[in-house]
Each structure stands twice: as structure tokens, then as C-alpha cells.
Amino acid sequence: MATAVGVGTPPPDEPLFESLDVKQDYERVLEFSSSRATPIDWAAVSIFSWGGMHMENARRILGERSKGWLSVCENIRDGKLNRVEAYRAFQELRRKRNGQSRLPGVGPAYWTKLIHFLMPRDRPEIPPGYILDQWAGASINMICKRDVVRINRHSVWLWKSRIQRAELKHSAVVSELTSADEYEEFCRQIEGVASHLRCSTEEVDCAFMSGKRGPWRDYLRTNYLASHG
């Protein structure tokens, strides 16, 4: 990895964006990003890389270092914000002022990744936040049989040339109107599932998100997204 830079220095576009192309494993990203020895912008890049952020969105957010979001990241890593406060801070930055967002290209799925990886693990009085993407959110909503978090669902007919017929495709995204209190309930539900299954919360959250064509995602597409489309 190229020499890292501190917050506030001019963005070294090439080294930063090159690192976005490196798919890193969960434990490595957690160790790297939570370490106070890691410059906070590099910590954020490693998290975005792990999440597979689109390059255009990465350029937008990394070009906005002066807009306050890295200070929120620092405060999260220093244990100054709990998960609700962190979520609320990012949501406020995301809201547009004078037609512009101070958190461009980053919605709940990515700002909760920042919360999850940056929260200190050596502070038991501050429980970690969990990643709220469309799959984790849909999973919790389906398990609880109610809308714990707000999911925007979409359905569109697409022509499939391979099979020469149209198919109805269902997709979803976490609504930016999902509140900090709803995020807290989502986190508590993750903890409840982990307790019931006798596994770690990280295992539950990652299991909900993983596997593009896995059986759980297929089940969600059929039984949650399709029924709410």
C-alpha cells in the first residue's frame, strides 16, 4: 500500500483509488480501519473497498474531505459517538443544504459500514453498530414480520435474451428516511438473532448480506421483495 496521508492533506487520488480495487477480507479491514495508527481517510477507503463501492461514488465522497464526514469518522473511532449518534450525524450530513449534500455518493448502506468498522471493540459499554444494506434490512423486516427499517422496493420488467422472454426483476434500497431510532432497533434485532442462534452478531449481519445468488437472497427475492413490489 502506498504511503498514507493524514486528514486535511490534498487527496492523493491515484494511491487512494488504486486501493479501492483491492478486495480485502473482513477481519483485515476491521483491524486496519479500527487502528488509530491508520489515517482516517485510508480507513474509510478500506471500508469502501470492502463494500465494493462504485468508483464514481468513491470519487465524489473522497473529494469532499472538508465537509465534516471524516470528523464524524474520527469521533466514531475515538468512542465519542454511540451507534445512534453516529447514524444521526451521517444522516444530517447527507441531507441537502442549498441543493448539495455534504455526504455525496454515500447512503445508509455505506455510512453504516463506516459505523460498523470504525466503532471501538474494546469499549463494551458502547455496542457496535451493524451494516444496514438492503439485504440485512429486508432480512430483519421479514424475520420480524414488520418494517423495522424502511426499504424502498422496486419492480421492473426486463427482457432476457438468453431465454427470449421478459422477467420481472425485484430490487430494493434502504431508504434514507430510516431514522436513527429505527437503526437502533435494527441493531437490537441483529443482537437478538445472534443470541437465538448462539453465534456472533457479525456472523449474522454478514450472512444476511453475503452471496449474490445464495439461497437466502433467493428466498428474500421471492418471499419479501416480490410480495412487496
DRENMARRO-245359 format. One record per residue: residue in one letter; y, z, x of N, C-alpha, C in turn. Coordinates in steps of 0.1 Angstrom, whole numbers, padded with zeros to 4 digits, always signed. Layout:
aYZXYZXYZX
...
***
This chain:
m-0012+0000+0009+0000+0000+0000+0012+0000+0009
a+0022-0007+0005+0034-0008+0013+0042+0005+0013
t+0051+0006+0022+0059+0019+0023+0066+0021+0010
a+0064+0033+0005+0071+0037-0008+0085+0040-0006
v+0093+0039-0017+0107+0042-0017+0110+0053-0027
g+0121+0060-0025+0124+0071-0034+0132+0066-0045
v+0134+0075-0055+0142+0071-0067+0156+0069-0063
g+0162+0058-0069+0176+0056-0066+0178+0045-0056
t+0168+0041-0048+0170+0031-0038+0168+0017-0045
p+0173+0006-0040+0172-0007-0046+0157-0010-0048
p+0153-0016-0059+0139-0019-0062+0133-0029-0052
p+0122-0025-0045+0115-0034-0036+0106-0042-0044
d+0111-0053-0051+0103-0060-0061+0089-0064-0057
e+0088-0071-0045+0075-0076-0041+0065-0065-0039
p+0067-0055-0031+0057-0045-0030+0053-0038-0043
l+0063-0035-0051+0060-0028-0064+0052-0037-0073
f+0056-0050-0074+0049-0059-0083+0035-0063-0078
e+0034-0063-0065+0021-0066-0059+0011-0055-0063
s+0016-0042-0063+0007-0031-0066+0003-0032-0081
l+0010-0038-0089+0006-0040-0103-0006-0048-0105
d-0009-0056-0095-0021-0065-0096-0034-0058-0092
v-0032-0046-0087-0044-0038-0082-0049-0029-0093
k-0061-0032-0098-0067-0023-0108-0072-0011-0102
q-0067+0001-0106-0071+0013-0100-0080+0021-0109
d-0088+0030-0104-0096+0038-0113-0089+0050-0117
y-0094+0056-0128-0087+0067-0135-0084+0079-0125
e-0094+0084-0118-0092+0096-0110-0083+0093-0099
r-0083+0081-0093-0074+0078-0082-0059+0078-0087
v-0057+0072-0099-0044+0072-0104-0039+0086-0108
l-0048+0094-0113-0044+0107-0117-0040+0115-0105
e-0048+0114-0094-0045+0122-0082-0032+0117-0075
f-0030+0103-0075-0019+0097-0068-0006+0100-0076
s-0006+0098-0089+0006+0100-0097+0011+0114-0099
s+0001+0123-0100+0004+0137-0102+0009+0145-0089
s+0007+0138-0078+0011+0144-0065+0026+0144-0063
r+0032+0155-0060+0046+0155-0058+0050+0148-0045
a+0040+0145-0037+0043+0137-0024+0045+0122-0028
t+0041+0118-0040+0042+0104-0044+0056+0101-0050
p+0064+0092-0045+0077+0089-0051+0075+0085-0066
i+0083+0090-0074+0081+0089-0089+0080+0075-0094
d+0088+0065-0087+0087+0052-0092+0073+0046-0088
w+0067+0050-0077+0054+0045-0073+0043+0051-0082
a+0046+0063-0086+0036+0069-0096+0036+0062-0109
a+0048+0058-0114+0049+0050-0126+0042+0037-0125
v+0044+0030-0113+0038+0017-0111+0023+0018-0111
s+0017+0029-0105+0003+0030-0105-0002+0032-0120
i+0005+0039-0128+0001+0042-0142+0002+0029-0150
f+0013+0021-0148+0014+0008-0155+0003-0001-0151
s+0000-0001-0138-0011-0010-0133-0024-0006-0139
w-0027+0007-0140-0040+0011-0146-0040+0007-0160
g-0029+0007-0167-0029+0003-0181-0029-0012-0184
g-0027-0020-0173-0027-0034-0175-0014-0039-0181
m-0003-0034-0178+0010-0038-0183+0013-0052-0180
h+0018-0060-0190+0022-0073-0188+0034-0074-0178
m+0033-0084-0169+0043-0085-0158+0057-0085-0163
e+0060-0092-0174+0074-0093-0179+0079-0079-0183
n+0070-0072-0190+0074-0058-0194+0076-0049-0181
a+0068-0051-0171+0069-0043-0159+0083-0046-0152
r+0087-0059-0152+0099-0063-0146+0111-0057-0153
r+0110-0056-0166+0121-0051-0175+0123-0036-0172
i+0112-0028-0173+0113-0014-0171+0116-0010-0157
l+0110-0017-0147+0113-0013-0133+0127-0017-0129
g+0133-0026-0136+0147-0030-0133+0157-0020-0140
e+0152-0010-0146+0161-0001-0153+0159+0014-0148
r+0159+0015-0135+0156+0028-0129+0168+0038-0131
s+0180+0033-0134+0191+0041-0135+0193+0047-0149
k+0184+0043-0159+0187+0046-0173+0180+0059-0177
g+0175+0067-0168+0171+0081-0172+0156+0083-0173
w+0148+0072-0175+0134+0074-0177+0127+0080-0165
l+0131+0077-0153+0124+0083-0142+0128+0098-0140
s+0139+0101-0145+0142+0116-0145+0133+0123-0155
v+0130+0117-0166+0121+0123-0175+0107+0124-0169
c+0103+0114-0162+0090+0114-0154+0090+0125-0144
e+0101+0127-0137+0101+0138-0127+0100+0152-0134
n+0107+0153-0146+0107+0166-0153+0093+0169-0158
i+0086+0158-0162+0072+0160-0167+0063+0165-0156
r+0064+0158-0144+0055+0161-0133+0059+0175-0128
d+0071+0180-0129+0075+0193-0124+0072+0204-0134
g+0066+0200-0146+0062+0210-0156+0074+0215-0164
k+0085+0208-0164+0097+0212-0171+0096+0208-0186
l+0087+0199-0189+0086+0194-0203+0072+0195-0208
n+0070+0201-0220+0056+0200-0225+0054+0186-0232
r+0043+0184-0237+0039+0170-0242+0048+0166-0254
v+0052+0176-0262+0061+0172-0274+0075+0169-0269
e+0080+0177-0260+0093+0175-0254+0094+0161-0246
a+0083+0159-0239+0082+0146-0231+0082+0134-0240
y+0074+0135-0251+0073+0124-0261+0087+0122-0267
r+0093+0132-0271+0106+0131-0278+0117+0125-0268
a+0116+0129-0256+0126+0124-0246+0124+0109-0244
f+0112+0104-0243+0109+0090-0242+0113+0082-0255
q+0110+0088-0266+0113+0082-0279+0128+0080-0280
e+0136+0090-0276+0150+0089-0276+0156+0078-0267
l+0150+0077-0255+0154+0066-0246+0150+0053-0252
r+0140+0052-0259+0135+0039-0265+0144+0034-0275
r+0150+0043-0283+0159+0039-0294+0171+0031-0288
k+0175+0021-0295+0186+0012-0290+0199+0019-0292
r+0208+0017-0282+0222+0021-0283+0230+0009-0279
n+0239+0006-0287+0247-0007-0285+0238-0019-0283
g+0227-0019-0291+0219-0031-0290+0209-0031-0279
q+0209-0020-0270+0200-0021-0259+0192-0008-0258
s+0179-0009-0254+0170+0002-0252+0171+0007-0237
r+0171+0020-0235+0170+0025-0221+0156+0026-0216
l+0146+0021-0224+0132+0021-0221+0126+0008-0225
p+0131-0003-0219+0127-0017-0223+0112-0020-0219
g+0105-0026-0228+0092-0030-0225+0081-0019-0225
v+0085-0007-0230+0076+0004-0230+0076+0011-0244
g+0064+0010-0250+0063+0017-0263+0054+0029-0262
p+0050+0035-0273+0042+0047-0273+0030+0046-0264
a+0023+0035-0264+0010+0034-0257+0013+0036-0242
y+0024+0032-0237+0027+0033-0223+0035+0046-0220
w+0044+0050-0228+0050+0063-0224+0041+0075-0226
t+0031+0074-0234+0021+0084-0234+0011+0084-0222
k+0010+0072-0216+0002+0071-0204+0010+0078-0193
l+0023+0076-0193+0031+0084-0183+0030+0099-0185
i+0031+0103-0197+0029+0117-0201+0015+0122-0196
h+0005+0115-0199-0008+0119-0196-0011+0121-0181
f-0007+0111-0173-0010+0111-0159+0000+0121-0151
l+0012+0122-0156+0022+0130-0148+0022+0145-0151
m+0016+0149-0162+0016+0163-0165+0008+0171-0156
p+0013+0182-0151+0006+0190-0141-0007+0196-0146
r-0018+0195-0138-0031+0200-0143-0033+0214-0138
d-0024+0220-0130-0025+0233-0125-0017+0243-0133
r-0013+0239-0145-0005+0248-0154-0012+0249-0167
p-0022+0258-0168-0029+0260-0181-0021+0263-0193
e-0009+0268-0191-0001+0272-0202+0006+0259-0208
i+0005+0248-0201+0011+0235-0206-0001+0225-0207
p-0006+0224-0219-0018+0215-0221-0013+0200-0219
p-0022+0192-0213-0018+0178-0210-0016+0170-0223
g-0009+0160-0222-0008+0150-0233-0018+0140-0232
y-0022+0133-0242-0032+0122-0242-0026+0109-0245
i-0033+0099-0241-0029+0085-0243-0030+0080-0257
l-0019+0077-0263-0019+0072-0277-0017+0057-0277
d-0028+0049-0276-0027+0035-0279-0033+0032-0292
q-0033+0019-0296-0037+0016-0310-0052+0020-0312
w-0060+0020-0302-0074+0023-0304-0077+0038-0305
a-0070+0046-0297-0071+0060-0298-0065+0065-0311
g-0053+0059-0315-0047+0063-0327-0055+0059-0339
a-0061+0047-0339-0069+0043-0350-0082+0052-0351
s-0087+0055-0339-0099+0064-0339-0097+0077-0346
i-0086+0084-0342-0083+0097-0348-0080+0096-0363
n-0072+0085-0367-0069+0083-0381-0082+0082-0389
m-0091+0074-0383-0104+0071-0390-0112+0084-0391
i-0113+0091-0380-0121+0103-0380-0116+0114-0390
c-0102+0115-0390-0096+0125-0399-0094+0120-0413
k-0097+0107-0415-0096+0101-0429-0082+0102-0434
r-0072+0101-0426-0058+0101-0430-0050+0096-0418
d-0037+0093-0420-0028+0088-0410-0022+0099-0402
v-0029+0104-0392-0024+0114-0383-0012+0108-0375
v-0014+0096-0370-0003+0088-0364+0000+0075-0372
r+0011+0069-0369+0015+0057-0377+0010+0045-0369
i+0002+0037-0375-0003+0024-0369+0002+0012-0377
n+0008+0003-0370+0012-0010-0377+0000-0019-0376
r-0005-0024-0387-0016-0032-0387-0012-0046-0392
h-0019-0056-0386-0016-0070-0388-0029-0078-0390
s-0028-0088-0399-0039-0097-0400-0034-0111-0400
v-0041-0120-0393-0037-0134-0392-0049-0143-0392
w-0048-0154-0399-0059-0164-0398-0057-0173-0386
l-0068-0174-0378-0068-0183-0366-0079-0193-0367
w-0076-0205-0362-0087-0215-0361-0095-0213-0348
k-0108-0212-0350-0117-0211-0338-0124-0224-0336
s-0120-0231-0326-0125-0244-0323-0140-0244-0319
r-0144-0233-0313-0158-0232-0309-0168-0232-0321
i-0164-0226-0332-0172-0225-0343-0167-0234-0355
q-0156-0241-0352-0150-0250-0362-0147-0244-0376
r-0141-0232-0375-0137-0227-0388-0126-0216-0385
a-0120-0212-0396-0109-0202-0395-0115-0188-0396
e-0109-0178-0388-0114-0165-0389-0101-0156-0390
l-0103-0145-0397-0092-0135-0399-0093-0125-0388
k-0082-0125-0380-0082-0116-0369-0073-0104-0372
h-0078-0092-0369-0070-0080-0372-0065-0073-0359
s-0053-0069-0359-0047-0062-0347-0039-0051-0351
a-0035-0043-0342-0027-0031-0345-0019-0027-0333
v-0008-0019-0336+0000-0013-0325+0005+0000-0331
v+0007+0010-0322+0012+0023-0326+0027+0021-0329
s+0031+0026-0341+0045+0025-0345+0053+0034-0336
e+0065+0029-0333+0075+0037-0325+0081+0048-0334
l+0078+0047-0347+0083+0058-0356+0073+0070-0356
t+0062+0069-0350+0053+0080-0348+0061+0092-0342
s+0062+0103-0348+0071+0114-0343+0064+0122-0332
a+0072+0130-0326+0067+0139-0315+0057+0149-0322
d+0060+0154-0334+0051+0163-0340+0038+0157-0344
e+0038+0144-0348+0026+0137-0351+0018+0135-0338
y+0025+0132-0327+0018+0131-0314+0011+0144-0311
e+0018+0155-0313+0012+0168-0310-0001+0170-0319
e-0001+0166-0331-0013+0167-0339-0024+0158-0334
f-0020+0146-0330-0030+0137-0324-0036+0144-0312
c-0028+0150-0303-0034+0157-0291-0043+0168-0296
r-0040+0175-0306-0048+0186-0310-0061+0181-0316
q-0061+0170-0323-0073+0164-0328-0082+0159-0317
i-0076+0153-0306-0084+0149-0294-0091+0162-0289
e-0084+0173-0288-0090+0185-0283-0101+0190-0292
g-0099+0188-0305-0109+0192-0314-0122+0184-0313
v-0120+0171-0311-0132+0162-0310-0140+0166-0297
a-0132+0168-0286-0138+0172-0273-0146+0185-0275
s-0140+0194-0282-0147+0207-0284-0160+0205-0292
h-0159+0197-0302-0171+0194-0310-0182+0187-0302
l-0178+0178-0294-0188+0170-0286-0192+0177-0273
r-0185+0188-0270-0187+0195-0257-0185+0186-0245
c-0174+0179-0245-0171+0171-0234-0156+0173-0231
s-0151+0166-0220-0137+0168-0217-0128+0159-0226
t-0115+0164-0228-0106+0156-0236-0103+0142-0230
e-0103+0141-0216-0101+0128-0210-0113+0119-0213
e-0125+0124-0214-0136+0115-0218-0135+0110-0232
v-0130+0119-0241-0128+0114-0255-0117+0104-0256
d-0106+0106-0250-0094+0097-0250-0098+0084-0244
c-0104+0084-0232-0108+0071-0226-0119+0064-0233
a-0128+0071-0239-0138+0065-0247-0132+0057-0259
f-0123+0063-0266-0116+0057-0277-0109+0044-0273
m-0104+0043-0260-0096+0032-0256-0104+0021-0249
s-0116+0024-0243-0123+0015-0234-0132+0005-0242
g-0134-0006-0234-0143-0016-0239-0138-0026-0249
k-0133-0037-0244-0128-0047-0253-0137-0052-0264
r-0150-0053-0261-0160-0057-0270-0170-0047-0273
g-0167-0034-0270-0176-0024-0272-0179-0021-0287
p-0190-0014-0290-0194-0012-0304-0184-0003-0311
w-0177+0006-0305-0168+0014-0312-0156+0006-0316
r-0151-0003-0308-0140-0011-0312-0144-0021-0323
d-0156-0026-0322-0160-0035-0333-0161-0027-0346
y-0165-0014-0345-0166-0006-0357-0152-0004-0363
l-0143-0001-0354-0129+0001-0358-0123-0011-0365
r-0126-0023-0359-0121-0035-0364-0126-0038-0378
t-0138-0035-0380-0145-0037-0394-0141-0027-0404
n-0141-0014-0400-0140-0003-0409-0126+0003-0410
y-0118+0000-0401-0104+0006-0401-0094-0005-0402
l-0093-0014-0392-0083-0024-0392-0084-0034-0404
a-0096-0038-0406-0098-0048-0417-0095-0042-0431
s-0099-0029-0433-0097-0023-0446-0083-0019-0448
h-0074-0019-0437-0060-0016-0439-0051-0028-0436
g-0057-0039-0434-0049-0051-0431-0041-0056-0442
***
